[in-house]
Amino acid sequence: MILSLPKVRSSFQFNNKTLIQCNENSIDLLIFVISKCSHSSIRQSIRRTWGNLKLLNQYFPKIKVKLLFIVDIDSQSDKKIELEYFYHNDIVQIVNLGEEYFYVTEREAALYQFVNEKCKQTKFVFKTDDDIFLNTFLLLLFLKDKLNNLIKYSLFGFPIEYGLVIRYSNDEVGKRYIITKDEYLCSRYPTFLSGFGYLMSIETSNLFFNSYLTDIKPFPLSDVYFTGLLSQMLNIKRETILENVDYHYQTTCNQIFFKLKTNPLVCAASNDHFNQKQTNKDKTLMNDYNLYWTILIERYHSLRTNE
């Protein structure tokens, strides 16, 4: 039905100089990270820690994982991005989209477009941000049970029920989430998933993008839009990704979270969601990611011998 509706929005354009080709015969999991063009050191830290594909393959040799970063346009970083792509071959750059926060829905839609057009052999997509530390061990353990029992239209994460619509905020970051009554009349949102990370089948990803193309005015909050409003309209069930596992969103991740028996799947590892004026963020994240990753490797070491 969605495919038969008229398209009212244009597709996104990607930088041909950093155009990824998904040449794999099959991709079980595509981890797609939304990142700012200037965050090269954070991306490098992710590649060395929770996105370390070489190491993850040693723990989960039967699951084919791919890691990509989608970035915006920043004229001061163009050459650096091309060089980063040359060395790592994991950068997708949108050329017709600004870096401002209010393009967050469009940025996520561009991610789905790229998956649908360039990585059709993908089974599952996990969307997250570069200031999120992801426990990839837990994610892949969860996925092991799903690969042979693929649910065509699936969406897994941390459901937020009866989320309150923000009409006013004195907080600078809180102002990002202000929604007027003209934009959304109800006082609470339908169930949606925490934007820190969610897993979906490629069929769900396709449906999200095709729905976006038919929408005259997409909702400005991407998590609410895709996993709440669209999912409710399309009758896609929002499911809890793991029982007895949570996400954490203190101003920084505390290493104790990764020592508990019930590890969090994702954790906000910077103040980006809460404070725009954090100093030395890149260095802080790199240090934290290395620390958390060391803890997780020690905790999940037995997986190597059990696979």
N, C-alpha and C positions, 0 to 999 in steps of 0.2 A: 504494500500500500504506500509506504514512504517513497519508494522508488518512482511511483507514478505521479507524485506531486511535483509541481513546477519548482525549479531551482531559482531562488531569489538572491542567493549570495554567491560571490565569486570564490573560486578555489585559491589556495595560497601558492606562492611561487618560492622555489627553493634555489639557493645559490648553486649554480652548476659547478663551481670550483670545489665545492665540498659536498657533492651529491653522492650519498652512500648507495651502493648497490648491494642488496641482500642476495648474495649468490648461493647461500646455503640451500641444500635440498629441503631441509625442514628446520624450523626454529620452534622449540617447545615453549620457551619463555623469552619474550623481548622486554627487557627492563628499559623503559624510556624515561629519561630524567629531564625535566624542564630546568634550564639553567640560563643565567645571564651571560652575555657574550664576554664580559670582562672577568668572569669567575674561572679562569683557566686553572689556577692553583687548586681550587676546590674540586674541579673535575679530575685533576691528576690524583688528588687524595682519594677520591672515590674509586678510581681505577686500581689503586694500590691496596684498597681495603675492601669494603663490602661489595664493590663491583669488580673484584679481581677474578676475571673469568678463568685464568689458568689454574688458580688455586681451587676455585669452586668446581672445576671439572675433575679435580682429584677426589673431591668429596662426593660428587654426583655425576659420575661418568656417563650415565644413561640419560641425563637431561641436557639437551642442547640449549644453551643460554647465550643471548646476545645483548650487549649493552650499547645504548645510543643516547646522545645528548641533543636536545633541540634548543637552539639559541636564537636570540634576536639579532638585529642589526646594530652595530656600533662602529661608526666610521673609524674611530681611533684604534679598533681592535681587528679590523679586517685582515690585515696581513698576518697577524698572530693566529687568527682562526684558521687561515689556510695552512699555516705551518703546523698547527696542532692537528688538523685533519690529515696532513701528510704523514705524520708520525703515528697517529692512533686510528685513523679511519673510522671514527665513531661520532662525527659531528654532522648535524643537520641544521642548516641555517635558513631561517625564513627571511626573505628579502623585502617583502611588502607588509611588514608589521613592526610597529615601534616597540620600544622596550618598556613603556609605561605600564604600571600595574593594571590599569583599567582595560588592558587588552588580554586579560588572563583567560577569558573564555575563548577568544580567537586563537590564542596560543595553544590551548589544549585541543581545539578543533584541528589546527594545523598538524599536530602530533598524530591524530587519528587519520587525517588525510594521507600522511606519509606512510603509515602502516598499511592502509588499504591499497595504496598505489604501488608501493615499493617493496613491501614485506608481506606479501599475501600468503606466504608459506608458514607464517606464524600461527601458533595455536593459542597462546595466551599472551596478554600484554599487561605489564605492571607499570602504572603511571605514578611518578613521584617527583619531588623537587630536590635541588642540589643541596639544600640545607637540612635535609632529612637523612638520618642514619638508619639504614635498612638492615635488619637482621636477615640476611639472605639465606642463612642456614634454615631458619624457621620457614621462610617462604618456599624454599625448594622441598623441604620435608612435606609441606602441605600439598605442593604441586604433584609430588610423586603419586599421591592417591587419586588425583584428578585426571592425569594424562590418559589413563585407560578407560576412564568413565567421563568423557568429555560432555559437558552440558552445553548445548549449542548457544544459548543466550544466558550467560552467567556473569555475575558481578559480585565480587567479594571484597569486604573491607571492614570498617568499623562504623556501623549504622548510628546516626544521630537522629533521635526521634523527637518530634515536637520542637525543633530548633526555633528559637525566637528571632523574629525579623528585627534587625536593628534600624531604628528610625533616627536616632541621634547619638552622637558620641563626642566626648571631649578629647578622647585619646587619638593621637595621630594615626596609629595603625587601625584602630577601630573604625575610623572614618572611611576606610576602604570598603567596609561591609555595609555601609548605610544604603538602605533601599527605600525609595519613596512609595507612597500608596499607589501612585500612577504606574509604578513598575510592578508592584505586587501588593494586592489589597489585603490578603490574609495576614494575621498577626504571627502565624507560625508556618514553617515550611513542612512539606511532606518529608518523610524519612529520606535522608541522603547520607552519603558516606564521607567520613573525614577525609579532607584533601591531602593528608600526609601520605596517603598511598592507597591504591586499590587495584585489584586484579580483575581482569575481564577476558572473556573469549574474544577471538578476532571478529566473530559475528556481531558481538555487542559493540565493538569498536566501529565496525562498518555502519551499524545502525545509528550510532551516535553522530558520525560525520554526515551521513545522508540526511538525517533529521535536521542537523545544523544548517545545511544548504537550503532547506525549505523554510527556514525561520526568518521572518522579516526583522525581528528584533530579539536576538538571543539574550537570555538573562545574563547580567554582568558578573555574577558569582559562579565560576565554573563548576565547583563541586556540587552546589545546589542545582545548577542547570542540568548537568549530565547525569549525575547519580540520583537526583531527586525528581525534578520536574519532568525531564524527558523519560527517565526510567519508569516513573509512575504512569505517564501517558502510554508508553510502549509495553507496559505490563512486565517489566524486567524486575525480578525479585532481587532486593538488596540483602545479601547474606553476610553473616559474621564470618570472617576469614578463618579464625581459630578460636576455639573456646579456651577460656582461662589465660588468654594472652591479650595484651592491651597496647595502647600507644601512649606516649608521654609527651607533654608539651610544656615543661618548665622552661625557663629562659635558656637553660642549657641542659643537655643530657647529663645526668649524674651517673658515674661509672657503676654505682651500686645496682642500678637497674639491670645491668648485664651480668650480675652475680646472683640474682634471684632465681629461684626454681622456675618461676613463670616469667620468662624473658619477654620484654616488649618486642613487637614486630618492627615498629618504627618509632623514632624519637626525634623531635625537633632539636637539632643540634646547634642552633644559633638563635639569636634574638630577633631574626628577621620578621617573625610572625608577631612579635610583641614590642619591639623597640627598634626604630629605624636608625638610631645613632650609636650603634655598636662600633667600637674601634678595634682595629687589628683582627677583623672577623676571619679573614682567610687563614692567618696563622693559628688562630684559636681552633678553627674547624679542623685543620690538618692535624694538630696535636691531639684533639679529642678523637677524631676518627681512628688514628693510629692506636690510641689507648683502648678504645672500645673493641676494635678489631682483634687486638692481641688477646683480650679477655674472651671473646667469642671463639677464637681458634682453639684456645686451651679447653674451653667448655665442650666443644663439639669434635674434639680430636678423634674420638672413638668412631665417628662416622667413616673415616678413611678405611678402617679395618672391617667395618660392617657392610660396606657397599659390595 
